[in-house]
C-alpha cells in the first residue's frame, strides 16, 4: 500500500503497483514503522502520530490445549 486518500464518504487506496481501490472504509493494520511509509490524509496522519506515544513492553502468552471442547457442552457463562 502506498497511499490512502479521502473520497467523499469513502476512501481510495493506492497500491505500490499502481492499482487503486475505492471503498467505504479502510482498516489499516501494519507495524508502526511501516505506517510512516504510507501517505495518509492529514487528519488520519495526526491520529497515526499518536501511535508514537504508545509504550512497548513484554508480553506473556499462555497457550492451553484441551482434549475435549468442554465449553460447548457447559451452559455456564465462562468468567476469566
Buried (B, 14 or more C-beta within 10 A) or exposed (E): BBBBBEEEEEBBBBEEEEEEEEEEEBEEEEEEEEBEEBEBEEEBBEEBEEEEEEEEEEEEEEEEEEEEEEEEEEEEEEEE
